[in-house]
């Protein structure tokens, strides 16, 4: 049985996400730094989940099953983004955008902030679907939770390994080829991919197969970023290491 799609509830989250975006953008103007767009992304997904939970039947059996993992994932990612960039200035990718698009103070709204808002709104669909029915918990929910746990661990460990590596001044131009980064060039992306496919399995268990665009679009975005150009010194690493899905290094 298919769970109902509550378009009104889904749309009700959008003004909140847009308000958070506008606030963050205005905050970035005097600082001349748009790094805040990154932690806001994960917090918007949590906000969307809370809105969907408040607008759903309180008897929905997946409320806690989804909201607690979502809160943990969102908080960890937001804190990691803030700590990583504290005192380091604007991220190189944002600096490159700033150099190409003037006046950046205005263009950053639709080049940096709004795309993340729309992406968060679409990616949040499995959260809406997970609360959309009273179907009892099944093995598919536990499979989704296990996939989320694996993805969360992968993402958190990968971020920790990368941040520890970068804190060493001797590694300024070096390539991280140890730990999870030995098996994929983007273990943090792969971890996020698993987390959101895990949420989708939980939504599927609720009968919300229609939430598929959420993880598909997120997966496409992550794969697209993983295929991006790297520095010349990374050439050997690129040749022997999988871009996204983990696997043994090639010789």
NUZALO-172340 format. One record per residue (C-alpha): y, z, x negated; residue in one letter. Coordinates in steps of 0.5 Angstrom, whole numbers, padded with zeros to 4 digits, always signed. Layout:
# NUZALO-172340
YZXA
...
This chain:
# NUZALO-172340
+0000+0000+0000X
+0007-0002-0003X
+0012+0003-0003X
+0019+0002+0000X
+0025-0001-0004X
+0031+0003-0002X
+0036-0002-0005X
+0042+0003-0002X
+0039+0009-0007X
+0039+0004-0012X
+0046+0001-0011X
+0048+0009-0011X
+0047+0010-0018X
+0051+0004-0020X
+0058+0007-0019X
+0056+0013-0023X
+0054+0009-0029X
+0060+0005-0029X
+0064+0012-0028X
+0061+0014-0034X
+0062+0008-0038X
+0069+0008-0036X
+0070+0015-0039X
+0066+0013-0045X
+0070+0007-0046X
+0077+0011-0045X
+0075+0016-0050X
+0073+0011-0055X
+0080+0008-0055X
+0084+0013-0059X
+0078+0014-0064X
+0078+0007-0065X
+0070+0008-0065X
+0065+0005-0060X
+0059+0009-0063X
+0059+0013-0056X
+0056+0008-0053X
+0049+0009-0056X
+0048+0016-0053X
+0051+0015-0047X
+0046+0009-0046X
+0040+0014-0045X
+0044+0019-0041X
+0046+0014-0036X
+0038+0013-0035X
+0037+0021-0034X
+0043+0021-0029X
+0040+0015-0025X
+0033+0019-0025X
+0037+0025-0022X
+0041+0021-0017X
+0034+0018-0015X
+0031+0024-0014X
+0036+0027-0010X
+0036+0022-0005X
+0028+0022-0005X
+0023+0026-0001X
+0023+0033-0004X
+0015+0032-0003X
+0015+0026-0007X
+0009+0029-0012X
+0012+0025-0018X
+0019+0028-0019X
+0017+0033-0024X
+0012+0029-0027X
+0018+0024-0029X
+0024+0028-0029X
+0022+0033-0035X
+0019+0027-0039X
+0026+0023-0038X
+0030+0029-0039X
+0026+0030-0046X
+0027+0023-0048X
+0034+0022-0046X
+0036+0029-0049X
+0033+0027-0056X
+0035+0020-0056X
+0043+0022-0055X
+0043+0028-0060X
+0039+0024-0065X
+0045+0018-0064X
+0050+0023-0065X
+0047+0027-0071X
+0046+0020-0074X
+0053+0018-0074X
+0057+0024-0075X
+0062+0023-0080X
+0059+0016-0082X
+0065+0012-0078X
+0063+0006-0074X
+0056+0003-0074X
+0056-0004-0078X
+0054-0008-0072X
+0060-0005-0068X
+0064-0006-0074X
+0062-0014-0074X
+0064-0014-0067X
+0070-0011-0068X
+0072-0016-0074X
+0070-0022-0069X
+0073-0020-0063X
+0080-0018-0062X
+0083-0015-0059X
+0077-0011-0059X
+0080-0005-0056X
+0080-0009-0049X
+0074-0013-0051X
+0069-0008-0053X
+0069-0006-0045X
+0065-0012-0043X
+0062-0013-0050X
+0059-0006-0052X
+0060-0002-0046X
+0058-0006-0039X
+0052-0009-0042X
+0049-0003-0043X
+0051+0000-0036X
+0048-0006-0033X
+0041-0006-0037X
+0041+0002-0036X
+0041+0001-0028X
+0036-0005-0028X
+0031-0001-0033X
+0032+0005-0029X
+0028+0002-0023X
+0021+0005-0025X
+0025+0012-0024X
+0027+0010-0017X
+0020+0007-0015X
+0016+0013-0018X
+0019+0017-0012X
+0019+0012-0007X
+0012+0015-0004X
+0008+0021-0002X
+0002+0018-0005X
-0002+0023-0009X
-0003+0023-0016X
-0008+0019-0019X
-0011+0017-0026X
-0006+0012-0027X
+0000+0017-0027X
-0004+0021-0033X
-0005+0014-0036X
+0003+0013-0036X
+0004+0020-0038X
-0001+0019-0044X
+0003+0012-0046X
+0010+0016-0045X
+0007+0021-0050X
+0005+0016-0055X
+0011+0012-0055X
+0016+0019-0055X
+0012+0021-0061X
+0012+0014-0064X
+0020+0014-0063X
+0021+0021-0065X
+0017+0021-0072X
+0020+0014-0073X
+0027+0016-0073X
+0026+0022-0077X
+0023+0018-0082X
+0029+0013-0082X
+0034+0019-0082X
+0031+0023-0088X
+0030+0016-0092X
+0037+0014-0091X
+0040+0021-0093X
+0038+0020-0100X
+0044+0016-0104X
+0038+0013-0108X
+0036+0009-0102X
+0043+0006-0100X
+0040-0001-0101X
+0032+0000-0101X
+0027-0002-0096X
+0024+0004-0092X
+0016+0002-0092X
+0013+0008-0091X
+0010+0012-0086X
+0010+0008-0079X
+0015+0003-0082X
+0009+0001-0086X
+0006-0002-0080X
+0012-0005-0076X
+0019-0006-0078X
+0021-0003-0071X
+0017+0003-0070X
+0023+0006-0066X
+0023+0000-0061X
+0016+0000-0060X
+0016+0007-0058X
+0021+0006-0053X
+0017+0000-0051X
+0011+0005-0049X
+0015+0010-0046X
+0018+0006-0041X
+0012+0002-0039X
+0009+0009-0038X
+0014+0010-0033X
+0012+0004-0030X
+0005+0006-0029X
+0007+0012-0026X
+0011+0008-0021X
+0005+0003-0020X
+0001+0009-0018X
+0006+0010-0013X
+0006+0003-0010X
+0012+0001-0013X
+0010-0005-0017X
+0017-0008-0015X
+0020-0004-0021X
+0017-0009-0026X
+0023-0012-0028X
+0025-0006-0031X
+0020-0005-0037X
+0020-0013-0038X
+0027-0014-0039X
+0028-0008-0044X
+0022-0010-0047X
+0025-0017-0048X
+0031-0014-0051X
+0027-0010-0056X
+0023-0016-0058X
+0030-0020-0059X
+0033-0015-0063X
+0027-0014-0067X
+0027-0021-0069X
+0034-0021-0071X
+0036-0023-0078X
+0035-0018-0084X
+0038-0017-0091X
+0036-0021-0096X
+0033-0015-0100X
+0028-0015-0094X
+0025-0021-0095X
+0018-0019-0098X
+0018-0013-0093X
+0019-0018-0087X
+0013-0023-0090X
+0008-0017-0090X
+0010-0013-0084X
+0009-0014-0076X
+0016-0015-0073X
+0014-0010-0067X
+0007-0009-0065X
+0004-0004-0070X
-0001-0007-0075X
-0004-0007-0082X
+0001-0010-0087X
-0001-0017-0089X
-0002-0018-0097X
